Amino acid sequence: MRVKSIVCVKRVPDTEARVRVAADGTSVEAAGAKFILNPYDEFAVEAALKHKEAAGAGDVTVVSVGDSSSAETLRTALAMGADAGVLLKTDGKPEGLAVARVLADELKGREFDLLLFGMKAIDDDLQAVGPMTAELLGLPAATAVTEFSVEGGKVTAHREIEGGHEVVELKTPCALTLTKGAYEPRYASLKGIMAAKKKPLEEKAVSAGDAGITVRKLSAPAERQAGRIVGEGPDAVPALLKLLREEAKVI
């Protein structure tokens, strides 16, 4: 069975980078910061590639909404093995619903079996872009999927739920958001990196419209107080209990 997948990805600050608030107080300082393909989106890209390989036919297209720097993120996915990329180029940093609308406008004229997303983006922790895009397109959707299979026009998806897992069945085309599970992202090979430079990457200017949500202020978390050593061994227990009871007031 030919599996045609579209994977929506996002450019985010590196998880190991020291994030600084920009001078405007509402955004992250980009100068000198390293940006990467959102780790949850890597699961989605890997899932699309695995199912294409298992089917022996199909293609994987990666799509991103962002400024020109997001082209580098798309090239990362192309180096992993995706076939083509589309950058929906917009100014600023649109919020989740605006991104979903841009994606839906682009995707409503495309044919695909699977529309894949990472479960969330690590910068804003938003888990809604995938479901909102699916709703705008009128597609069935499953979130927090760890593994799925495709057969006979149906998708069987395993989902993380409280205290266990759930198995759901969806008709294609459908949307899935992926979390950590069966799909360990592959490293891009040197051959893949070189090939990515020649793969098609289309750029389209789009408008995200008016924002429904705006960031008013960003601030770094307060500095933690230095730890305190109250003693060593069993002799320290009474002093520790006294501090927890009288100072921390947690017991």
C-alpha positions as CSV (number, residue, x, y, z in Angstrom):
1,M,0.0,0.0,0.0
2,R,1.3,3.4,-1.0
3,V,1.5,5.7,2.1
4,K,1.5,9.4,1.5
5,S,2.4,11.5,4.5
6,I,2.6,15.1,5.4
7,V,4.5,16.0,8.6
8,C,4.1,19.5,10.2
9,V,7.3,20.6,12.0
10,K,8.5,23.6,13.9
11,R,11.9,25.3,14.6
12,V,12.5,25.6,18.3
13,P,15.4,26.6,20.6
14,D,17.9,23.8,21.4
15,T,16.9,21.9,24.5
16,E,20.5,22.3,25.8
17,A,20.7,26.0,25.0
18,R,20.6,28.7,27.7
19,V,17.5,30.7,26.7
20,R,17.6,34.4,27.2
21,V,14.6,36.8,27.1
22,A,15.0,39.4,24.3
23,A,15.1,43.2,25.0
24,D,11.4,43.5,24.0
25,G,10.5,41.3,27.0
26,T,8.1,39.1,25.0
27,S,10.3,36.9,22.9
28,V,13.4,34.7,23.1
29,E,16.8,36.3,22.1
30,A,17.7,34.6,18.8
31,A,21.2,36.1,18.4
32,G,23.8,33.4,19.3
33,A,21.1,30.8,20.1
34,K,21.0,27.4,18.5
35,F,17.7,26.2,17.0
36,I,16.7,22.7,16.1
37,L,13.9,20.6,14.7
38,N,11.3,20.2,17.5
39,P,12.1,16.8,19.2
40,Y,8.5,15.6,19.2
41,D,8.3,16.4,15.5
42,E,11.3,14.1,15.0
43,F,9.1,11.2,16.2
44,A,6.5,12.2,13.5
45,V,9.1,12.4,10.8
46,E,10.6,9.0,11.8
47,A,7.1,7.5,11.9
48,A,6.3,8.8,8.3
49,L,9.6,7.4,7.0
50,K,9.2,4.0,8.7
51,H,5.7,3.6,7.2
52,K,6.8,4.6,3.8
53,E,9.7,2.1,3.9
54,A,7.4,-0.6,5.2
55,A,4.9,0.0,2.4
56,G,7.6,0.1,-0.2
57,A,6.0,3.1,-1.9
58,G,4.8,6.6,-1.0
59,D,6.3,10.0,-0.1
60,V,6.9,12.2,2.9
61,T,6.4,16.0,2.7
62,V,7.4,18.2,5.6
63,V,5.7,21.5,6.1
64,S,6.6,24.4,8.5
65,V,5.1,27.8,9.3
66,G,7.7,30.4,10.1
67,D,10.3,32.9,8.9
68,S,13.1,32.2,6.4
69,S,15.2,30.6,9.2
70,S,12.7,27.7,9.3
71,A,14.1,26.5,6.0
72,E,17.1,25.1,7.9
73,T,14.7,23.0,10.0
74,L,13.0,21.6,6.9
75,R,16.4,20.7,5.5
76,T,17.1,18.7,8.7
77,A,13.9,16.6,8.0
78,L,14.9,16.3,4.3
79,A,18.3,15.0,5.4
80,M,16.6,12.4,7.6
81,G,14.8,11.1,4.4
82,A,11.8,13.2,3.7
83,D,11.1,13.8,0.0
84,A,10.1,17.5,-0.2
85,G,9.5,20.5,2.0
86,V,7.2,23.5,2.1
87,L,7.9,26.6,4.0
88,L,4.8,28.7,4.7
89,K,6.7,32.0,5.2
90,T,5.2,34.5,7.6
91,D,6.4,37.4,9.7
92,G,6.5,37.3,13.4
93,K,5.6,34.2,15.6
94,P,2.0,33.3,15.1
95,E,0.1,31.6,17.9
96,G,-1.3,28.1,17.7
97,L,-4.7,28.7,16.2
98,A,-3.2,31.1,13.6
99,V,-0.7,28.4,12.7
100,A,-3.4,25.8,12.4
101,R,-5.4,28.0,10.0
102,V,-2.4,28.6,7.8
103,L,-1.7,24.8,7.7
104,A,-5.3,24.0,7.0
105,D,-5.5,26.5,4.1
106,E,-2.4,24.9,2.6
107,L,-3.4,21.3,3.1
108,K,-7.0,21.4,2.1
109,G,-6.0,21.1,-1.6
110,R,-3.5,18.2,-1.0
111,E,-4.0,14.5,-1.1
112,F,-2.5,12.5,1.7
113,D,-3.1,9.4,3.9
114,L,-1.4,10.6,7.1
115,L,-1.1,14.1,8.6
116,L,1.4,13.9,11.4
117,F,2.5,16.3,14.1
118,G,4.7,16.1,17.2
119,M,2.5,15.9,20.3
120,K,3.7,19.3,21.3
121,A,6.4,22.0,20.7
122,I,9.0,22.2,23.5
123,D,9.1,26.0,23.4
124,D,5.5,26.9,24.1
125,D,4.4,23.4,25.3
126,L,1.2,23.8,23.2
127,Q,-0.5,20.5,22.3
128,A,-3.3,21.9,20.3
129,V,-2.0,22.7,16.8
130,G,-2.4,19.2,15.5
131,P,-6.0,18.7,16.8
132,M,-7.0,22.2,15.7
133,T,-5.7,21.6,12.2
134,A,-7.5,18.3,12.0
135,E,-10.7,20.0,13.1
136,L,-10.4,22.7,10.5
137,L,-9.9,20.1,7.8
138,G,-12.7,17.8,9.1
139,L,-10.3,14.9,9.8
140,P,-10.5,12.3,12.5
141,A,-7.5,12.7,14.9
142,A,-5.7,10.9,17.7
143,T,-3.2,12.5,20.1
144,A,-0.3,11.3,22.1
145,V,0.2,8.3,19.8
146,T,3.2,6.0,20.6
147,E,2.8,3.6,17.7
148,F,0.4,3.0,14.8
149,S,-0.2,0.7,11.8
150,V,-1.8,1.4,8.4
151,E,-3.7,-1.2,6.5
152,G,-6.7,-1.2,4.1
153,G,-7.4,2.5,4.5
154,K,-7.5,2.3,8.3
155,V,-5.0,3.4,11.0
156,T,-4.8,1.5,14.3
157,A,-3.2,3.9,16.8
158,H,-1.9,3.2,20.3
159,R,-2.3,6.2,22.7
160,E,-0.8,7.1,26.0
161,I,-3.5,7.6,28.7
162,E,-3.6,7.9,32.4
163,G,-2.4,4.6,33.9
164,G,-2.3,2.7,30.7
165,H,-2.8,2.9,26.9
166,E,-5.7,3.0,24.5
167,V,-6.1,1.6,21.0
168,V,-8.2,3.5,18.5
169,E,-9.0,3.0,14.9
170,L,-9.3,5.8,12.3
171,K,-10.1,6.0,8.7
172,T,-7.6,7.6,6.3
173,P,-7.0,10.4,5.8
174,C,-6.5,11.2,9.4
175,A,-4.3,13.2,11.7
176,L,-2.0,11.9,14.5
177,T,0.2,13.6,17.0
178,L,3.3,11.6,18.0
179,T,5.1,11.2,21.3
180,K,8.0,9.1,22.4
181,G,7.4,5.4,21.8
182,A,8.2,3.1,18.9
183,Y,9.8,5.7,16.6
184,E,13.4,6.5,17.6
185,P,14.5,9.3,15.3
186,R,17.4,8.3,12.9
187,Y,20.5,10.4,12.5
188,A,21.0,12.1,9.2
189,S,23.8,10.4,7.2
190,L,26.4,12.4,5.2
191,K,24.7,11.1,2.1
192,G,21.3,12.3,3.4
193,I,22.7,15.7,4.2
194,M,24.1,16.1,0.8
195,A,21.0,14.8,-0.9
196,A,18.8,17.2,1.1
197,K,20.5,20.2,-0.6
198,K,19.0,19.0,-3.9
199,K,15.5,18.1,-2.7
200,P,12.6,20.4,-3.5
201,L,11.9,23.1,-0.9
202,E,9.1,25.4,-1.8
203,E,8.6,28.7,-0.1
204,K,5.2,30.4,0.0
205,A,4.4,33.8,1.5
206,V,1.3,33.6,3.7
207,S,-0.5,35.7,6.2
208,A,-1.3,34.4,9.7
209,G,-4.0,37.0,10.3
210,D,-4.8,38.6,13.6
211,A,-3.5,36.8,16.7
212,G,-6.1,35.5,19.1
213,I,-3.4,35.2,21.8
214,T,-0.5,37.6,22.4
215,V,2.5,37.2,24.7
216,R,2.5,40.2,27.1
217,K,5.7,39.3,29.1
218,L,8.4,36.7,29.4
219,S,10.7,36.4,32.4
220,A,13.4,34.0,33.6
221,P,12.5,31.9,36.6
222,A,13.7,33.1,40.0
223,E,17.1,32.0,41.2
224,R,17.0,29.1,43.5
225,Q,18.2,29.6,47.1
226,A,21.4,27.8,47.9
227,G,21.0,24.4,49.6
228,R,21.7,24.0,53.3
229,I,23.5,21.1,55.0
230,V,22.0,20.5,58.5
231,G,24.4,17.6,59.5
232,E,25.4,14.1,58.6
233,G,23.9,10.7,59.2
234,P,21.1,9.9,61.7
235,D,22.1,12.8,64.0
236,A,20.9,15.2,61.3
237,V,17.3,13.9,61.2
238,P,15.9,15.9,64.1
239,A,17.2,19.2,62.7
240,L,15.9,18.3,59.3
241,L,12.4,17.5,60.6
242,K,12.4,20.8,62.6
243,L,13.2,22.8,59.5
244,L,10.6,21.0,57.4
245,R,8.0,21.6,60.1
246,E,8.8,25.1,61.2
247,E,10.5,26.8,58.2
248,A,9.3,25.0,55.1
249,K,5.9,24.1,56.7
250,V,5.5,21.0,54.6
251,I,4.9,18.5,57.5
